[in-house]
Amino acid sequence: MDTEKIKNILKMVFDPKKIIAIPMNIVDKTIISTIDIVSVIIYAPVWLWRHKSLRNILLWVSIASLLIFEFFGLSVLFGLVSQVAQFAFAAIFMIAQFAFLFFFLSNTKNIETMPGDKGLVSFDGDYFGNEYLVKSIKEWVSLMSRDGKEKLDKLGAKPINGILLVGPPGTGKTLLAQCLATSTESAFIGMSGTDFQAMFIGVGPMKVMRTKSKAQKKADQVGSCIVFIDEIDAIGGSRGGVEGEKNQPQGGAAGGLFGGGGLGVLSKLLTVMDETKELTLRRQIVNKMRGWYGYEPVTQGQVLWMGATNRPTALDSALTRPGRIDKKIRVDPPDRESRKKIIKGYLNKINHDDSVDVDRLADDLQGVTPAQISSSIERSAARYTINDGRNKISMDDIENAFQEDIVGLANPITNFDPRQKEQVAVHEAGHAIASHILFPKKRITTISIIRRGSGVLGYMRDVEQEEIYAKPLEELAAMIQVLWAGHIATDLILGKPWTGASRDIEMIQGLMVGLAFHGQFASQIPLNPREPFASADIKCAADEYMLRAQAGTRKLLEDNKAMLITIRDALLEKDEIHSKEIYEILERKTDNE
């Protein structure tokens, strides 16, 4: 009987219109499952021939059985077989228990999605800004599809194996990976590096193997799969004896145990990333049988490994070498234009009134990550709205939410002593005046004398209106004056110096050290990094520099004393003022002038 007749008979048997009302998808699954089972049976002799030890054991067992049957008879043979079977059953039962235990322990809690699943995140409605970054990474990942692989095959090229996303927490690395999977119609498996860690030796590598097997099955099904490992430095750290940044040895004799490699997890990860991608003999058998019944052949899908870390120098060089996770992409906090798009994107998801000023928020949130923006707009701001009995989120709600998320939850001091409260107000007003005059391009977003969760009694927050990547040394000198301004303003208005400037003084000391290492004092660079002011010339020049900075700060505040008092009074009245109110004070003529 030829192949065409077999196909017609099977289609007739499984045709729901003629015989039974079985949905065709069930028929297809049944035939495909049967093909898989038959392929295993056909492939078994080949597999056995390739495993020489097992093949020899079966051969000698067969020879021994024939000899026993020939010389001792069938009853003796059955008796021996019965005893061996009992022993084998006991051994298999014990092995099965351990196998089940390790199988259970090797389970990992993954985020798994497939193309077409409900609730998938996408670049259209969930990821905003960073257009150039998204465009660049899409170009890489799009080559993972079957069409992309065909184009690469025509060129004789290969797809990339891994991408490393580097950036501080909250910049959207995980969201970027999930959106990439959606846009390229790839399967997605997401997990943390700590998910591979286990208390028993061998379980970690088993988790890696199961993840690879699961990813490959999904890739074969839909064409490609992205495996995303957040905090990859938890398993990908440098092992003992491996040189890291600046050629310094990482770890020690127990580096593989207590370092990132941990009990063979990293080694196994490197192994599965290098596994062959050639078509196996069993896959060829399956494809041949699928072709008989009119099904498309199964092609091996591409698995892309993506990692995320904020400590790229801690990773083992074997993990980031070319051919593995070698494409490094920096994901930084958004610039102004991206912040504006992120803010608009999240505002479109909530009910807000017309008071919300997107441009002002984009200016005030320089350096803030997308995760902070999302949390403040979508979560924290709603609490203020609901508690106030309104049904739309306002600008004040969002500003208060950002202060809460950035600085900490407000915890005002009950019965704050008026004299101490005035000292805090004068201190923060001094910072604001100095920042406004010395850094006219900076934007002051908030001045507050409300105690917050971070422990500060008050603060002044100013941000750059432009993205700054380098600055002249003279700006460090101006920063020193801004830091001195709080302490000197207290002495100027209250008539005596107060405590409360210890954090400012620590920052001043750090800036002075930075200036010393840039040769700002006595045109010399300190040779001892631990003692930057060991040279008498450098120390003398630094002392004079500090005295000039203090004198310049005092004169600046004396010249703007009326404005200083106005801001102090506003803080004593409202406890906290934001950018709009601040600049109304700074830009108008006060009655005291």
C-alpha positions in Angstrom: 0.0 0.0 0.0 1.6 3.3 -1.0 1.8 6.5 1.1 -1.0 8.3 -0.7 -3.5 5.5 0.1 -2.4 5.5 3.8 -3.0 9.3 4.0 -6.4 9.0 2.4 -7.4 6.2 4.8 -6.3 8.1 7.9 -8.1 11.3 6.7 -11.2 9.3 6.2 -11.0 7.7 9.6 -10.4 11.0 11.3 -12.8 13.1 9.1 -15.5 14.4 11.5 -17.9 15.0 8.7 -17.9 11.3 7.7 -17.4 9.3 10.8 -17.3 11.1 14.2 -17.5 14.7 15.3 -14.0 15.1 16.5 -12.4 18.6 16.1 -9.6 18.6 13.6 -7.1 20.1 16.0 -7.5 17.0 18.2 -6.9 14.8 15.2 -3.8 16.8 14.3 -2.4 16.5 17.8 -3.1 12.8 17.8 -1.3 12.2 14.6 1.6 14.4 15.6 1.9 12.6 19.0 1.8 9.2 17.2 4.6 10.4 14.9 6.7 11.4 17.9 6.2 8.0 19.6 7.0 6.0 16.4 10.1 8.2 15.9 11.4 7.2 19.3 10.9 3.5 18.5 12.7 3.8 15.2 15.5 5.9 16.7 16.0 3.5 19.7 18.3 1.1 18.0 20.5 4.0 16.7 20.6 5.5 20.2 21.5 2.1 21.7 24.3 1.5 19.1 25.8 4.9 20.0 26.0 4.0 23.7 28.7 1.4 23.8 28.6 0.5 27.5 24.8 -0.1 27.6 25.1 -2.0 24.3 27.8 -4.3 25.7 25.8 -4.9 28.9 22.8 -6.1 27.0 25.0 -8.2 24.7 26.6 -10.0 27.7 23.3 -10.4 29.5 21.9 -12.1 26.4 24.9 -14.4 26.0 24.8 -15.4 29.8 21.0 -16.1 29.5 21.6 -18.4 26.5 24.4 -20.3 28.4 22.2 -20.7 31.5 19.3 -21.9 29.5 21.6 -24.4 27.6 23.3 -25.9 30.6 20.8 -25.5 33.5 17.4 -25.3 31.9 14.6 -22.8 31.7 13.5 -23.1 35.4 16.9 -22.0 36.6 16.9 -19.1 34.2 13.5 -17.9 35.3 14.7 -18.2 39.0 17.7 -16.0 38.3 15.6 -13.6 36.3 13.1 -13.4 39.2 15.9 -12.6 41.7 17.5 -10.1 39.4 14.2 -8.5 38.7 13.5 -8.0 42.5 16.9 -6.5 43.0 16.4 -4.3 39.9 13.0 -3.2 41.1 14.3 -2.2 44.5 17.3 -0.3 42.9 15.0 1.4 40.3 12.6 2.4 43.1 15.4 4.0 45.1 16.8 5.8 42.1 13.3 6.9 41.1 12.8 8.5 44.5 16.0 10.5 44.1 15.2 11.3 40.5 11.8 12.6 41.5 13.3 14.7 44.4 15.8 16.3 42.1 13.2 16.8 39.4 11.0 18.5 41.9 13.8 20.7 43.3 15.0 21.7 39.8 11.7 23.5 39.1 12.1 27.2 38.8 9.5 30.0 39.2 9.6 31.5 35.7 7.6 34.1 33.9 6.6 32.3 30.7 4.7 33.7 27.8 3.9 32.6 24.2 2.9 34.7 21.2 -0.8 35.5 21.3 -1.2 35.2 25.1 -3.4 37.7 26.7 -1.9 40.6 28.7 1.4 40.7 26.8 3.4 44.0 27.2 4.4 45.7 24.0 6.3 48.7 22.7 3.1 50.4 21.6 1.4 50.7 25.0 3.8 49.8 27.7 7.4 50.9 26.8 7.9 54.6 26.2 11.0 56.6 25.0 14.5 55.4 24.1 13.6 55.0 20.4 17.2 54.6 19.2 17.9 51.9 21.8 14.7 50.1 20.9 15.4 50.3 17.2 19.0 49.0 17.6 18.0 46.0 19.7 15.1 45.2 17.5 17.5 44.9 14.5 19.4 42.2 16.4 16.4 40.3 17.8 14.4 40.3 14.5 17.0 38.0 13.0 15.9 35.3 15.4 12.7 34.6 13.4 12.5 31.9 10.8 12.5 34.6 8.1 15.5 36.2 9.7 17.3 32.9 9.9 16.7 32.2 6.2 18.3 35.6 5.3 21.3 34.8 7.5 21.6 31.3 6.0 21.7 32.9 2.5 24.6 35.1 3.7 26.3 32.2 5.4 26.0 34.2 8.7 24.7 33.2 12.2 22.4 34.8 14.6 23.6 36.3 17.9 23.6 34.1 21.0 23.2 36.6 23.8 22.6 40.3 24.8 23.6 41.9 28.1 21.5 44.8 29.3 23.6 47.0 31.7 22.1 49.8 33.8 21.0 50.9 37.2 17.8 49.3 38.8 14.5 50.6 37.5 15.6 51.6 34.0 13.3 49.1 32.4 15.6 46.2 31.4 13.1 43.5 32.2 10.2 45.3 30.5 12.4 45.9 27.4 13.1 42.1 27.1 9.4 41.3 27.5 8.4 43.8 24.8 11.1 42.5 22.5 9.6 39.0 22.8 6.1 40.4 21.9 7.3 42.5 19.0 9.3 39.5 17.4 6.6 37.0 18.2 9.0 35.0 20.3 8.4 32.9 23.4 9.7 34.4 26.6 11.1 32.8 29.8 12.0 35.2 32.5 13.7 34.5 35.8 16.2 35.8 38.4 19.8 34.6 38.7 19.0 33.5 42.2 16.4 31.1 40.9 19.2 28.8 39.8 20.7 28.6 43.3 19.9 25.5 45.4 21.0 23.9 48.7 21.9 20.5 47.1 24.9 20.0 44.8 23.7 19.3 41.2 20.3 20.9 41.5 21.5 24.2 40.1 22.9 22.7 36.9 19.7 20.6 36.5 17.7 23.9 36.6 19.9 25.3 33.9 19.4 22.1 31.7 15.6 22.2 32.3 15.4 25.8 31.4 17.4 25.2 28.2 15.2 22.2 27.3 12.0 24.2 27.9 13.3 27.2 25.9 14.3 24.9 23.0 10.9 23.3 22.8 9.2 26.7 22.8 11.6 28.0 20.1 11.0 24.9 18.0 7.3 25.6 18.3 7.1 29.3 17.4 10.5 29.9 15.9 12.4 31.7 18.7 12.6 32.0 22.4 14.1 34.7 24.7 15.5 33.5 28.0 15.9 36.5 30.2 18.0 36.3 33.4 17.7 39.3 35.7 20.6 39.9 38.1 22.7 37.5 36.1 25.7 38.5 38.2 24.2 36.2 40.9 25.3 33.2 38.9 27.7 34.7 36.3 30.2 36.3 38.7 33.9 35.7 38.2 35.1 32.3 39.4 38.2 31.7 41.6 41.4 32.4 39.8 39.8 34.3 36.9 41.1 37.8 36.4 38.5 40.5 36.5 38.5 44.2 36.1 42.0 45.8 36.1 43.5 42.2 36.0 42.8 41.6 39.6 42.1 38.0 40.6 38.5 37.4 41.6 37.7 35.1 44.5 40.1 32.6 45.8 40.4 28.8 46.3 36.6 28.6 47.0 35.7 31.1 44.3 33.6 28.5 42.5 31.7 27.7 45.7 31.1 31.1 47.2 31.5 33.2 44.0 29.1 33.7 41.2 29.8 30.3 39.6 28.2 28.5 42.6 28.3 24.7 42.4 28.6 24.4 38.6 25.7 26.6 37.6 27.8 28.9 35.5 29.8 26.1 33.9 26.5 24.3 32.9 25.1 27.6 31.6 28.2 28.1 29.4 27.8 24.5 28.2 24.2 24.8 27.2 24.8 28.1 25.4 27.4 26.3 23.2 25.3 23.3 22.4 25.2 22.2 18.8 22.4 23.5 16.6 22.6 20.9 14.0 19.5 18.9 13.0 19.5 15.6 14.9 18.8 12.2 13.4 15.5 11.8 15.4 14.4 15.2 14.2 15.0 14.1 10.6 12.9 11.0 11.2 10.1 13.1 12.6 10.2 15.6 9.7 10.2 12.7 7.2 7.0 11.2 8.8 5.4 14.6 9.2 5.9 15.2 5.5 4.0 11.9 4.7 0.9 13.4 6.3 1.2 16.9 4.9 2.5 18.6 8.0 5.3 21.2 7.8 8.7 20.0 9.0 9.8 21.0 12.5 12.8 23.4 12.3 15.1 24.1 15.2 14.2 27.5 16.7 16.7 30.0 18.0 17.2 30.6 21.7 18.5 34.1 22.6 20.0 34.5 26.1 19.5 37.9 27.6 21.0 39.0 31.0 20.5 42.1 33.0 22.9 43.5 35.6 24.1 46.8 37.2 27.5 45.2 37.9 29.0 44.3 34.4 32.6 44.2 35.7 31.7 41.4 38.1 30.7 39.0 35.4 33.0 36.1 34.4 34.9 36.8 31.2 33.9 33.4 29.8 30.2 34.4 30.0 30.7 37.7 28.1 33.2 36.5 25.5 32.3 36.7 21.8 29.7 34.0 20.8 28.0 34.0 24.2 26.4 37.0 25.9 28.6 39.4 24.1 26.3 42.2 22.8 26.4 44.8 25.7 23.6 47.5 25.6 23.6 50.3 28.1 20.1 51.2 29.5 20.4 54.5 31.4 17.8 56.7 33.1 15.9 58.5 30.3 16.8 61.9 28.9 14.3 64.8 28.9 12.6 63.8 25.7 12.3 60.2 26.8 11.0 61.3 30.2 8.4 63.4 28.6 7.2 60.4 26.5 7.2 58.1 29.6 5.2 60.6 31.6 2.7 61.0 28.8 2.4 57.3 28.4 1.6 56.6 32.0 -0.7 59.7 32.2 -2.7 58.2 29.4 -3.5 55.2 31.6 -5.0 57.2 34.5 -7.7 59.8 35.0 -6.1 63.2 35.6 -7.2 66.8 35.5 -5.9 69.7 33.4 -3.5 70.9 36.1 -0.9 68.2 35.2 2.0 69.9 33.5 4.0 67.3 31.5 6.9 69.8 30.6 7.3 70.8 34.2 7.4 67.2 35.4 9.9 66.3 32.7 12.1 69.2 33.9 11.8 68.3 37.6 12.5 64.6 37.2 16.0 64.6 35.7 17.7 61.4 36.7 14.5 59.6 37.8 14.0 56.1 36.3 11.0 54.8 34.4 10.1 52.5 37.3 10.0 55.5 39.7 7.8 57.4 37.2 5.4 54.5 36.8 5.2 53.9 40.6 4.5 57.5 41.4 1.9 58.2 38.7 0.1 54.8 38.6 0.3 53.9 42.3 1.3 56.6 44.9 -0.5 59.6 43.4 -3.9 57.8 43.6 -3.7 57.7 47.4 -3.7 61.5 47.7 -6.6 61.7 45.2 -8.8 59.2 47.0 -8.1 60.5 50.5 -9.1 64.0 49.3 -12.4 62.8 47.9 -11.6 63.6 44.2 -12.0 61.4 41.1 -9.1 62.8 39.1 -5.4 62.9 39.9 -3.9 66.4 40.0 -0.5 67.9 39.6 -0.1 68.3 43.4 -0.9 64.6 43.9 1.8 63.6 41.4 4.4 66.0 42.9 3.6 64.7 46.4 3.9 61.1 45.2 7.3 61.8 43.7 8.6 63.4 46.9 7.3 60.4 48.8 9.0 57.9 46.5 12.3 59.7 46.1 12.9 61.1 49.5 10.6 59.0 51.7 7.2 59.0 53.4 6.4 62.3 55.1 6.6 62.0 58.9 6.2 65.6 60.3 7.5 66.3 63.8 4.7 66.9 66.2 5.1 70.2 68.2 8.3 71.1 66.4 10.1 73.7 68.4 9.7 77.1 66.5 13.3 78.0 66.9 14.6 74.7 65.5 12.0 74.7 62.7 13.2 78.2 61.7 16.8 76.9 61.7 15.8 74.2 59.2 13.9 76.6 57.1 16.8 79.1 56.9 19.3 76.3 56.2 17.3 75.0 53.2 16.5 78.6 52.0 20.3 79.3 52.0 20.9 76.3 49.7 18.1 77.4 47.4 19.4 81.0 47.0 23.0 79.8 46.3 21.8 77.2 43.8 19.6 79.8 42.0 22.4 82.3 41.7 25.4 80.1 41.0 23.6 77.6 38.8 21.0 79.6 36.8 20.6 76.6 34.4 19.6 74.3 37.2 15.9 73.9 38.2 14.9 73.9 41.9 12.0 71.4 42.1 11.3 71.3 45.9 12.2 72.9 49.2 10.9 71.2 52.2 11.1 71.2 56.0 9.0 68.1 56.5 10.8 65.2 58.0 10.8 62.3 55.6 11.4 58.5 55.8 15.1 58.9 54.8 15.7 60.7 58.1 16.3 64.2 56.8 14.6 67.2 58.6 14.6 69.2 55.4 16.0 69.3 51.9 16.3 71.3 48.7 16.2 69.4 45.4 17.7 70.9 42.3 18.2 69.2 38.9 20.0 70.0 35.7 17.7 71.1 32.9 20.1 69.5 30.4 21.8 66.1 30.5 25.2 66.6 32.0 28.1 64.1 31.1 31.0 66.3 32.1 31.5 69.7 33.7 34.2 72.3 34.2 36.1 72.3 37.5 34.8 75.7 38.4 31.3 74.2 38.9 32.7 72.0 41.6 33.8 75.2 43.4 30.2 76.6 43.0 28.8 73.3 44.4 31.0 73.8 47.5 29.4 77.2 47.9 25.9 75.8 47.6 26.7 73.3 50.3 28.2 75.9 52.6 25.2 78.2 52.1 22.9 76.3 54.5 25.3 76.6 57.4 26.3 80.2 56.7 22.7 81.3 56.2 21.9 80.0 59.7 24.7 82.0 61.2 23.7 85.1 59.2 20.0 85.0 60.1 20.0 83.5 63.6 23.2 85.2 64.7 25.1 82.0 65.6 26.2 78.7 63.9 24.1 75.6 64.5 24.6 71.9 64.0 22.8 70.1 61.2 25.3 70.6 58.4 27.3 67.4 58.9 26.1 65.8 55.6 26.9 69.0 53.7 30.4 69.1 55.2 31.0 65.4 54.2 30.1 66.3 50.6 32.4 69.4 50.7 35.3 67.2 51.8 34.6 64.8 48.9 34.5 67.6 46.4 37.8 69.1 47.8 39.4 65.7 47.3 38.2 65.6 43.8 39.6 69.0 43.0 42.9 68.0 44.5 43.2 65.0 42.2 42.4 67.2 39.3 45.4 69.4 40.2 43.3 72.4 41.3 45.6 73.2 44.2 49.2 74.5 43.8 49.1 73.0 40.2 50.0 69.6 41.7 48.4 66.2 41.6 48.7 64.1 44.8 50.8 61.0 44.4 49.3 59.2 47.4 45.6 58.5 46.7 45.0 57.8 50.4 46.4 61.2 51.5 45.6 63.8 48.9 46.6 66.7 51.2 49.9 65.2 52.4 51.9 67.8 50.4 52.2 71.1 52.3 51.8 73.1 49.1 48.5 71.4 48.3 47.2 71.7 51.8 48.0 75.4 52.0 46.4 76.1 48.7 43.3 74.0 49.7 42.9 76.0 52.9 43.0 79.3 51.1 40.5 78.0 48.5 38.1 77.0 51.3 38.3 80.4 53.0 37.6 82.1 49.7 34.6 79.8 49.1 33.2 80.6 52.6 33.7 84.3 52.2 32.1 84.3 48.7 29.1 82.4 50.0 28.6 84.8 52.9 28.7 87.8 50.6 26.2 86.2 48.2 23.7 85.5 51.0 24.2 89.0 52.5 23.4 90.6 49.1 20.2 88.5 48.8 19.1 88.5 52.5 15.6 89.8 51.7 15.0 86.9 49.3 16.4 84.5 51.9 13.9 85.7 54.5 11.0 85.5 52.0 11.7 81.8 51.3 12.2 81.1 55.0 8.8 82.7 55.7 7.1 80.7 52.9 8.6 77.4 54.3 7.4 78.3 57.8 3.9 78.9 56.5 3.6 75.9 54.1 6.3 73.5 55.2 7.0 72.5 51.5 7.0 74.5 48.3 7.4 73.2 44.7 9.0 74.7 41.6 6.1 76.9 40.6 5.9 78.6 44.0 9.7 78.7 44.3 10.2 80.6 41.1 7.4 83.0 41.8 9.4 84.0 44.9 12.8 84.0 43.1 11.7 86.0 40.1 9.7 88.8 41.8 10.9 91.9 43.7 10.2 91.4 47.4 8.9 94.2 49.6 12.1 94.0 51.7 14.4 94.9 48.8 
